Amino acid sequence: MVGAHAPLSGSAAIFSGVHRSAAAYFEHVNATEGGVSGRPIRYVLRDDGYPSPTQARVAAQRLVEEDGVLATLFNFGTPTRLAAVGCLDEQGVPDLFFGSGAAALLQPLRPGAFAGLPAYADEGAAVAAYLDAERPGARVALLHQDDDFGRDYRAGLTAAASAAPLAEHGYDATAIDVSSQVADLLESDPDVVLLACPAQPCASAVRTIRGAGSDAEIAVAGVSAVSGLFLLVGDAANLQGAVAPTYTKTLCERDDPAVRQHIEVMRAAGIDASALSIGGQLVAELFVELARRAGEPPTRAGLVASRRVDARPRARPRRRIDHHGPGRPPSARELSHGARGRGAALLRAVRAHDRPRAMSGLVPARRRAIFAS
C-alpha cells in the first residue's frame, strides 16, 4: 500500500488530478500485470486541506498509523509538506517524489525523501534565462506567494541581475483573490508579469491584468501550467501569448509512444488526459519501477536503496512547442490537448531529475531549450 496527502478539497483541489491519475495507472498495472510481483497496488489518499499545515500533519499521521503505508508518493504542496515531513521521517516512511520544489525540503538531504518537482529556484532561473534571451530590457513585475515556494522562485529569478523585477508583490498563501496586489503591480506599466502562484490566485491575477487592459506578457509558474487554468480565467483568450515552464512530455507530442499509451490508459479510466494526468502517471511509473527493484517482499529500506541515482533536481531547457493558431481564442480542450499551430508560446524549461531514463517514458530524453514566440 502506498499513500499521499493531497488537496482533495479547497482552493488547490484541481491538483488532485495528479493523484487520481496515478491511481488510474496503478489500476492499469493491477489489471494488466497483477500489480508488482503478484501484489496489487493500493493508493490511499488523505485530504490535506492545502494550504493547512494542521490538516496535512493529521493526514500524514493517519497514512502512517492507520493505513500503514509502505511509502508515500507525491505528497503535495510546500506548506503542507513542511508540516508533514516530521511524521514521515520519524517513522522511516519513504517520501517519494513529493510535489514541491522548495529548498527547505531539498536541503539538508533527508534519507528516503526524493523531490518530484524541479527546484523552484531553478525554475525562476530558467525564466530569467528566457527573459534575457527573448525579452532583453523588459520591465518585469513579479507576484509571488509569500511562502517558501514564492520566495525560492523569486530568489532564482533575481539571481540574474538583468531579470530583477521592477516591481513585486507578495500575498498570503491562503488568498485566492489577488486583484489588489496585481493592480499595484500594474502601476509600474510592466512589459512582463510573472505569476509565481498556484492556479486559483494565478487565475485571479490573469483576469485582473487583462481586465485592466494591460497587454503585458504573462508568465505563469509550472505548478499552474495545467488545462484547468484556462477554465478558471473565464475567457481562455486572456492567456493568449502566455508562457509557462514544464518538465515532462506534453500532449502536443501525440506521436510519441509514451504519450499515446498515456492517453489510452487515462481514457480507459474515464479521465481526460492533461498535464496533470501526465504528471500522475509519471510518478506512478517511477514508484512501480522502484517497487520492482526493492526486493521480495518490498520494504521501505529496499525502496530507498532501489533509487540508484541520488541527485538534486537539475535544470535544462527544453524545446519549442506552439499551441493554437491565431485568429480565434483556443478552446479549453484544445489547450488541454495541445492543438498545433502558431500563436501562444509555451516556455518549456526543464528541471528534470537525474533518474534512469527507462523508469518513465514521459520524462523527455533531450534537454535543450528553444523558446516559442
The 8 nearest C-alpha neighbors of each residue, nearest first, counted from 0:
[[1, 41, 68, 69, 40, 42, 2, 43],
 [0, 2, 42, 68, 70, 71, 69, 41],
 [3, 1, 43, 71, 42, 44, 72, 68],
 [4, 2, 74, 44, 71, 72, 5, 73],
 [3, 5, 45, 74, 47, 46, 44, 58],
 [4, 6, 46, 47, 75, 7, 3, 45],
 [7, 5, 12, 8, 49, 48, 47, 46],
 [6, 8, 46, 12, 5, 15, 48, 9],
 [9, 7, 12, 6, 48, 46, 10, 11],
 [10, 8, 12, 11, 48, 49, 6, 7],
 [9, 11, 12, 199, 8, 175, 49, 13],
 [12, 10, 13, 9, 6, 14, 49, 199],
 [13, 11, 6, 8, 7, 14, 15, 9],
 [12, 14, 11, 15, 16, 227, 10, 6],
 [15, 13, 16, 12, 11, 17, 6, 275],
 [14, 16, 18, 17, 12, 13, 6, 7],
 [15, 17, 14, 19, 18, 275, 20, 13],
 [18, 16, 279, 275, 15, 20, 276, 19],
 [19, 17, 21, 15, 20, 16, 279, 22],
 [20, 18, 22, 16, 21, 17, 23, 15],
 [21, 19, 23, 279, 276, 17, 22, 18],
 [20, 22, 279, 280, 18, 24, 283, 23],
 [21, 23, 19, 25, 20, 24, 42, 18],
 [24, 22, 20, 26, 21, 25, 268, 19],
 [25, 23, 27, 21, 26, 22, 280, 20],
 [24, 26, 28, 22, 27, 23, 29, 40],
 [27, 25, 29, 23, 24, 28, 30, 22],
 [26, 28, 24, 30, 25, 29, 31, 23],
 [29, 27, 25, 31, 32, 34, 26, 30],
 [28, 30, 34, 33, 26, 39, 27, 32],
 [31, 29, 27, 28, 33, 32, 26, 34],
 [32, 30, 28, 29, 27, 33, 34, 26],
 [33, 31, 28, 34, 29, 30, 35, 37],
 [32, 34, 29, 37, 30, 39, 31, 35],
 [33, 35, 29, 39, 38, 28, 32, 37],
 [34, 36, 38, 37, 291, 39, 33, 290],
 [37, 35, 38, 34, 291, 33, 295, 39],
 [36, 38, 33, 35, 34, 39, 32, 29],
 [37, 39, 34, 35, 36, 40, 33, 29],
 [40, 38, 34, 29, 33, 35, 37, 41],
 [41, 39, 34, 0, 25, 38, 42, 29],
 [40, 42, 0, 1, 43, 39, 25, 22],
 [41, 43, 1, 2, 22, 0, 40, 44],
 [42, 44, 2, 1, 41, 3, 45, 0],
 [45, 43, 3, 2, 4, 5, 42, 46],
 [46, 44, 4, 58, 5, 47, 3, 43],
 [45, 47, 7, 5, 6, 48, 4, 58],
 [46, 48, 55, 54, 5, 4, 49, 6],
 [49, 47, 51, 6, 46, 8, 54, 50],
 [50, 48, 51, 6, 47, 79, 11, 9],
 [49, 51, 79, 48, 78, 52, 173, 172],
 [52, 50, 49, 48, 54, 53, 55, 79],
 [53, 51, 79, 55, 82, 54, 78, 56],
 [54, 52, 56, 55, 51, 57, 82, 79],
 [53, 55, 57, 47, 56, 51, 52, 48],
 [56, 54, 47, 58, 52, 79, 57, 53],
 [55, 57, 83, 53, 59, 54, 58, 82],
 [56, 58, 60, 54, 55, 59, 61, 53],
 [59, 57, 55, 61, 56, 45, 60, 47],
 [60, 58, 62, 56, 61, 57, 83, 55],
 [61, 59, 57, 63, 62, 58, 64, 56],
 [60, 62, 65, 64, 58, 63, 59, 57],
 [63, 61, 66, 59, 60, 65, 64, 68],
 [62, 64, 67, 60, 61, 68, 66, 65],
 [63, 65, 61, 67, 60, 62, 66, 68],
 [66, 64, 61, 67, 62, 63, 60, 68],
 [65, 67, 62, 68, 63, 64, 61, 43],
 [66, 68, 63, 64, 65, 62, 69, 0],
 [69, 67, 1, 0, 70, 66, 63, 62],
 [68, 70, 1, 0, 299, 67, 92, 298],
 [71, 69, 93, 1, 68, 92, 94, 2],
 [70, 72, 2, 3, 94, 1, 95, 93],
 [71, 73, 95, 3, 74, 96, 2, 97],
 [74, 72, 97, 98, 96, 75, 3, 95],
 [75, 73, 97, 3, 4, 98, 72, 5],
 [74, 76, 98, 5, 73, 97, 4, 99],
 [77, 75, 99, 79, 98, 80, 78, 74],
 [76, 78, 80, 79, 99, 81, 148, 101],
 [79, 77, 81, 80, 76, 50, 52, 82],
 [78, 80, 52, 82, 55, 76, 77, 81],
 [81, 79, 77, 83, 82, 78, 76, 84],
 [80, 82, 78, 79, 83, 84, 77, 104],
 [83, 81, 52, 79, 80, 56, 84, 78],
 [82, 84, 56, 80, 85, 81, 86, 59],
 [85, 83, 87, 86, 81, 80, 88, 82],
 [84, 86, 88, 87, 83, 89, 82, 81],
 [85, 87, 89, 84, 88, 83, 60, 90],
 [86, 88, 92, 84, 90, 85, 89, 91],
 [87, 89, 91, 85, 90, 86, 84, 92],
 [88, 90, 86, 87, 91, 85, 92, 84],
 [91, 89, 87, 88, 92, 86, 63, 85],
 [90, 92, 88, 89, 87, 93, 299, 111],
 [91, 93, 87, 70, 90, 88, 94, 299],
 [94, 92, 111, 70, 95, 112, 71, 91],
 [95, 93, 112, 71, 111, 92, 72, 113],
 [94, 96, 72, 113, 97, 112, 93, 71],
 [115, 97, 95, 114, 113, 73, 72, 98],
 [98, 96, 73, 74, 115, 114, 95, 99],
 [99, 97, 75, 73, 115, 74, 76, 116],
 [98, 100, 76, 77, 116, 101, 97, 75],
 [99, 101, 118, 119, 116, 117, 102, 114],
 [102, 100, 103, 104, 148, 99, 119, 147],
 [101, 103, 105, 104, 106, 100, 118, 151],
 [104, 102, 101, 105, 106, 147, 107, 81],
 [103, 105, 102, 101, 106, 81, 100, 107],
 [104, 106, 102, 103, 108, 107, 101, 114],
 [107, 105, 108, 103, 104, 102, 109, 101],
 [106, 108, 105, 109, 104, 103, 102, 110],
 [107, 109, 106, 105, 110, 112, 104, 113],
 [108, 110, 112, 111, 107, 105, 106, 88],
 [111, 109, 112, 108, 93, 303, 88, 91],
 [110, 112, 93, 303, 94, 109, 113, 95],
 [111, 113, 94, 109, 110, 95, 93, 114],
 [114, 112, 96, 95, 94, 115, 97, 111],
 [115, 113, 96, 97, 116, 100, 99, 112],
 [96, 114, 116, 97, 98, 113, 73, 99],
 [117, 115, 100, 99, 114, 98, 118, 97],
 [118, 116, 350, 100, 312, 119, 351, 122],
 [117, 119, 100, 121, 120, 101, 122, 312],
 [118, 120, 152, 122, 100, 121, 151, 101],
 [121, 119, 155, 152, 151, 123, 122, 118],
 [122, 120, 124, 118, 119, 123, 155, 125],
 [121, 123, 119, 125, 124, 120, 126, 118],
 [122, 124, 156, 155, 152, 120, 126, 121],
 [123, 125, 155, 156, 127, 121, 122, 126],
 [126, 124, 122, 128, 127, 123, 348, 121],
 [127, 125, 129, 123, 128, 124, 130, 122],
 [126, 128, 124, 130, 156, 125, 129, 162],
 [129, 127, 125, 131, 126, 130, 132, 124],
 [130, 128, 126, 132, 127, 131, 133, 125],
 [129, 131, 134, 127, 133, 132, 128, 135],
 [132, 130, 135, 128, 129, 134, 133, 127],
 [133, 131, 129, 130, 134, 128, 135, 127],
 [132, 134, 130, 129, 131, 135, 370, 372],
 [133, 135, 130, 137, 131, 132, 136, 129],
 [136, 134, 131, 137, 130, 133, 132, 161],
 [135, 137, 134, 138, 161, 131, 162, 130],
 [138, 136, 134, 135, 190, 139, 191, 189],
 [137, 139, 189, 190, 165, 191, 136, 140],
 [138, 140, 164, 191, 189, 165, 192, 137],
 [141, 139, 166, 192, 164, 167, 165, 189],
 [142, 140, 167, 193, 192, 164, 194, 143],
 [143, 141, 168, 194, 167, 169, 195, 193],
 [144, 142, 195, 149, 169, 196, 145, 194],
 [143, 145, 149, 170, 169, 146, 172, 196],
 [146, 144, 169, 170, 171, 149, 143, 172],
 [145, 147, 148, 149, 144, 150, 172, 78],
 [146, 148, 150, 149, 151, 101, 77, 145],
 [149, 147, 146, 151, 101, 150, 152, 77],
 [148, 150, 144, 143, 152, 146, 151, 147],
 [149, 151, 153, 147, 152, 148, 146, 154],
 [152, 150, 120, 154, 153, 148, 149, 119],
 [153, 151, 120, 123, 119, 149, 155, 150],
 [152, 154, 150, 156, 151, 155, 157, 149],
 [155, 153, 151, 157, 156, 152, 120, 158],
 [156, 154, 120, 123, 124, 152, 158, 153],
 [155, 157, 123, 124, 153, 127, 154, 158],
 [156, 158, 163, 159, 154, 155, 160, 162],
 [159, 157, 155, 156, 160, 154, 124, 163],
 [160, 158, 157, 161, 162, 156, 127, 163],
 [161, 159, 163, 162, 158, 157, 156, 164],
 [160, 162, 159, 163, 131, 136, 127, 135],
 [163, 161, 160, 127, 159, 157, 164, 156],
 [164, 162, 157, 160, 161, 165, 159, 156],
 [165, 163, 139, 140, 166, 162, 141, 167],
 [164, 166, 139, 140, 138, 163, 167, 187],
 [167, 165, 140, 164, 184, 141, 187, 139],
 [168, 166, 141, 140, 142, 164, 184, 169],
 [167, 169, 142, 180, 141, 143, 170, 184],
 [168, 170, 143, 145, 144, 142, 167, 171],
 [171, 169, 144, 145, 172, 143, 168, 174],
 [170, 172, 173, 174, 145, 144, 169, 146],
 [171, 173, 174, 144, 145, 170, 146, 50],
 [172, 174, 171, 50, 175, 10, 170, 51],
 [175, 173, 171, 172, 176, 177, 170, 200],
 [174, 176, 200, 199, 177, 173, 203, 10],
 [177, 175, 178, 203, 174, 200, 204, 179],
 [178, 176, 180, 179, 200, 204, 203, 175],
 [177, 179, 181, 180, 176, 207, 204, 182],
 [180, 178, 182, 181, 177, 183, 176, 207],
 [179, 181, 183, 182, 177, 178, 168, 184],
 [182, 180, 184, 178, 183, 179, 204, 185],
 [181, 183, 179, 185, 180, 184, 178, 186],
 [184, 182, 180, 181, 186, 185, 179, 187],
 [185, 183, 181, 186, 182, 187, 166, 140],
 [184, 186, 182, 187, 188, 183, 181, 189],
 [185, 187, 184, 183, 188, 182, 189, 181],
 [186, 188, 185, 189, 184, 166, 165, 140],
 [189, 187, 185, 186, 190, 184, 138, 213],
 [190, 188, 138, 191, 139, 187, 140, 215],
 [189, 191, 215, 138, 137, 139, 216, 188],
 [192, 190, 216, 139, 215, 189, 217, 140],
 [191, 193, 140, 217, 141, 139, 216, 218],
 [194, 192, 141, 218, 219, 217, 140, 142],
 [193, 195, 219, 142, 196, 218, 220, 141],
 [196, 194, 143, 220, 149, 142, 219, 193],
 [195, 197, 201, 194, 144, 143, 200, 220],
 [198, 196, 223, 201, 199, 222, 200, 195],
 [197, 199, 223, 201, 200, 228, 202, 196],
 [198, 200, 202, 201, 175, 197, 10, 203],
 [201, 199, 175, 203, 202, 198, 176, 177],
 [202, 200, 198, 204, 199, 196, 203, 197],
 [203, 201, 232, 205, 199, 200, 204, 231],
 [202, 204, 200, 206, 201, 205, 176, 177],
 [203, 205, 207, 201, 202, 206, 178, 177],
 [206, 204, 202, 208, 207, 203, 209, 201],
 [205, 207, 203, 209, 204, 208, 210, 232],
 [208, 206, 210, 204, 205, 209, 178, 211],
 [209, 207, 205, 211, 210, 206, 213, 204],
 [208, 210, 212, 211, 206, 213, 207, 205],
 [211, 209, 207, 212, 208, 206, 213, 205],
 [210, 212, 209, 208, 213, 207, 182, 206],
 [211, 213, 209, 210, 214, 208, 207, 215],
 [212, 214, 209, 215, 211, 208, 210, 185],
 [213, 215, 216, 212, 209, 190, 208, 217],
 [216, 214, 190, 191, 213, 217, 189, 192],
 [215, 217, 191, 241, 190, 192, 214, 218],
 [216, 218, 241, 192, 191, 193, 215, 242],
 [219, 217, 242, 193, 243, 241, 194, 192],
 [218, 220, 194, 243, 193, 195, 223, 242],
 [221, 219, 195, 222, 223, 243, 194, 196],
 [220, 222, 244, 224, 223, 245, 243, 219],
 [223, 221, 220, 224, 197, 198, 225, 196],
 [222, 224, 198, 221, 197, 225, 220, 219],
 [225, 223, 221, 222, 243, 220, 219, 226],
 [226, 224, 227, 223, 274, 228, 275, 273],
 [225, 227, 335, 228, 229, 334, 273, 331],
 [228, 226, 230, 229, 225, 231, 13, 331],
 [227, 229, 231, 230, 226, 225, 198, 232],
 [230, 228, 235, 227, 232, 231, 226, 331],
 [229, 231, 227, 228, 232, 233, 331, 235],
 [230, 232, 228, 233, 229, 202, 227, 199],
 [233, 231, 202, 229, 230, 234, 206, 228],
 [234, 232, 231, 230, 235, 229, 206, 237],
 [233, 235, 236, 232, 237, 229, 230, 238],
 [234, 236, 229, 237, 238, 233, 328, 329],
 [235, 237, 328, 239, 238, 234, 329, 327],
 [238, 236, 235, 239, 234, 209, 205, 232],
 [237, 239, 236, 241, 235, 240, 229, 205],
 [240, 238, 236, 343, 241, 237, 235, 328],
 [239, 241, 343, 344, 238, 242, 342, 216],
 [242, 240, 217, 238, 239, 218, 344, 343],
 [243, 241, 345, 218, 346, 344, 219, 217],
 [242, 244, 346, 219, 345, 218, 221, 220],
 [245, 243, 347, 221, 348, 346, 220, 246],
 [244, 246, 347, 221, 247, 348, 349, 243],
 [245, 247, 349, 351, 350, 348, 244, 248],
 [248, 246, 362, 363, 245, 361, 249, 278],
 [247, 249, 361, 363, 362, 252, 246, 250],
 [250, 248, 251, 252, 247, 274, 258, 277],
 [249, 251, 252, 336, 337, 253, 258, 273],
 [250, 252, 337, 249, 253, 336, 338, 339],
 [253, 251, 250, 254, 255, 249, 258, 248],
 [252, 254, 255, 251, 250, 258, 259, 256],
 [255, 253, 252, 256, 259, 258, 251, 257],
 [254, 256, 258, 253, 252, 257, 259, 260],
 [257, 255, 259, 258, 260, 254, 253, 360],
 [256, 258, 260, 360, 259, 255, 361, 261],
 [257, 259, 261, 255, 260, 256, 253, 262],
 [260, 258, 256, 262, 261, 257, 253, 255],
 [261, 259, 257, 263, 258, 262, 256, 264],
 [262, 260, 258, 264, 259, 263, 257, 265],
 [261, 263, 259, 265, 260, 264, 272, 266],
 [264, 262, 266, 260, 261, 265, 267, 259],
 [265, 263, 261, 267, 266, 262, 260, 268],
 [264, 266, 270, 268, 262, 267, 263, 272],
 [265, 267, 269, 263, 268, 270, 264, 262],
 [268, 266, 264, 265, 269, 263, 270, 262],
 [267, 269, 265, 266, 270, 23, 264, 27],
 [270, 268, 266, 267, 265, 271, 264, 23],
 [271, 269, 265, 266, 268, 272, 20, 267],
 [272, 270, 273, 266, 265, 269, 262, 276],
 [271, 273, 262, 276, 265, 270, 277, 274],
 [274, 272, 276, 275, 335, 277, 271, 226],
 [273, 275, 277, 276, 225, 278, 249, 226],
 [276, 274, 17, 278, 273, 277, 16, 279],
 [275, 277, 279, 20, 273, 278, 17, 274],
 [278, 276, 274, 280, 279, 275, 281, 273],
 [279, 277, 281, 275, 276, 280, 17, 274],
 [278, 280, 17, 21, 276, 20, 277, 281],
 [281, 279, 21, 283, 277, 278, 282, 24],
 [280, 282, 278, 284, 283, 279, 277, 361],
 [283, 281, 285, 284, 279, 280, 286, 278],
 [282, 284, 280, 286, 21, 285, 281, 279],
 [285, 283, 287, 281, 286, 282, 359, 280],
 [284, 286, 282, 288, 283, 287, 358, 289],
 [285, 287, 289, 283, 288, 284, 290, 282],
 [288, 286, 290, 284, 289, 285, 291, 283],
 [287, 289, 291, 285, 286, 290, 358, 284],
 [290, 288, 286, 292, 291, 287, 305, 302],
 [291, 289, 293, 287, 292, 288, 286, 302],
 [292, 290, 288, 289, 293, 287, 35, 294],
 [291, 293, 289, 290, 305, 294, 288, 302],
 [294, 292, 301, 302, 290, 297, 305, 291],
 [295, 293, 297, 296, 292, 301, 291, 298],
 [296, 294, 297, 293, 36, 298, 291, 292],
 [295, 297, 294, 298, 293, 36, 301, 290],
 [298, 296, 294, 293, 295, 301, 290, 302],
 [299, 297, 301, 300, 302, 296, 293, 69],
 [298, 300, 302, 301, 69, 93, 303, 92],
 [299, 301, 303, 298, 302, 304, 293, 111],
 [300, 302, 293, 298, 304, 299, 303, 305],
 [303, 301, 293, 305, 299, 300, 304, 289],
 [304, 302, 300, 111, 301, 305, 306, 299],
 [303, 305, 301, 306, 302, 300, 307, 293],
 [306, 304, 302, 293, 303, 292, 307, 289],
 [305, 307, 304, 308, 303, 289, 302, 309],
 [308, 306, 305, 309, 304, 354, 355, 303],
 [307, 309, 354, 306, 310, 353, 355, 305],
 [310, 308, 307, 306, 311, 353, 354, 113],
 [311, 309, 308, 353, 312, 352, 354, 313],
 [310, 312, 313, 352, 309, 353, 105, 114],
 [313, 311, 352, 117, 351, 350, 310, 118],
 [314, 312, 350, 351, 352, 311, 315, 353],
 [350, 313, 315, 349, 351, 121, 316, 312],
 [314, 316, 349, 366, 350, 367, 348, 317],
 [317, 315, 368, 348, 367, 349, 366, 347],
 [318, 316, 368, 367, 348, 366, 347, 349],
 [319, 317, 369, 368, 367, 347, 320, 370],
 [318, 320, 369, 371, 370, 321, 347, 317],
 [319, 321, 345, 371, 322, 318, 344, 251],
 [322, 320, 341, 344, 340, 339, 371, 343],
 [321, 323, 339, 338, 337, 340, 343, 320],
 [324, 322, 340, 338, 339, 342, 341, 329],
 [323, 325, 340, 341, 342, 326, 322, 339],
 [326, 324, 342, 327, 341, 323, 328, 340],
 [325, 327, 324, 328, 342, 329, 323, 341],
 [326, 328, 325, 329, 324, 236, 323, 330],
 [327, 329, 236, 235, 330, 326, 239, 325],
 [330, 328, 333, 323, 327, 334, 235, 331],
 [329, 331, 333, 332, 334, 328, 235, 229],
 [330, 332, 334, 333, 229, 335, 329, 230],
 [331, 333, 335, 330, 334, 336, 226, 329],
 [334, 332, 336, 330, 338, 335, 331, 337],
 [333, 335, 337, 331, 332, 336, 330, 329],
 [334, 336, 226, 332, 333, 273, 337, 331],
 [335, 337, 333, 250, 334, 338, 332, 251],
 [338, 336, 251, 334, 322, 250, 335, 333],
 [339, 337, 333, 323, 322, 336, 334, 251],
 [340, 338, 322, 323, 321, 337, 251, 341],
 [339, 341, 324, 323, 322, 321, 342, 338],
 [342, 340, 324, 321, 323, 325, 322, 343],
 [341, 343, 324, 325, 323, 344, 322, 321],
 [344, 342, 240, 239, 322, 241, 323, 321],
 [345, 343, 371, 372, 240, 242, 321, 241],
 [344, 346, 242, 243, 347, 320, 371, 321],
 [347, 345, 243, 242, 244, 370, 348, 344],
 [346, 348, 244, 245, 317, 345, 349, 318],
 [349, 347, 316, 317, 244, 245, 346, 125],
 [350, 348, 246, 316, 315, 351, 314, 317],
 [314, 349, 351, 117, 313, 315, 246, 312],
 [352, 350, 349, 313, 246, 312, 314, 117],
 [351, 353, 312, 354, 313, 350, 311, 117],
 [354, 352, 310, 351, 312, 308, 355, 313],
 [353, 355, 352, 308, 356, 358, 307, 309],
 [356, 354, 357, 358, 353, 308, 307, 359],
 [355, 357, 358, 354, 359, 364, 362, 360],
 [358, 356, 355, 359, 360, 354, 288, 362],
 [357, 359, 356, 285, 355, 288, 284, 360],
 [360, 358, 361, 357, 284, 362, 281, 285],
 [359, 361, 257, 362, 357, 358, 356, 363],
 [360, 362, 359, 248, 257, 247, 281, 363],
 [361, 363, 247, 360, 359, 248, 364, 356],
 [364, 362, 365, 248, 247, 361, 366, 360],
 [363, 365, 362, 366, 356, 360, 361, 248],
 [366, 364, 363, 367, 317, 318, 362, 315],
 [367, 365, 317, 315, 316, 364, 368, 349],
 [368, 366, 317, 316, 318, 315, 365, 369],
 [367, 369, 317, 316, 318, 370, 348, 366],
 [368, 370, 318, 319, 317, 371, 367, 316],
 [369, 371, 319, 346, 368, 372, 318, 347],
 [372, 370, 344, 319, 345, 320, 321, 369],
 [371, 344, 370, 343, 342, 240, 321, 345]]
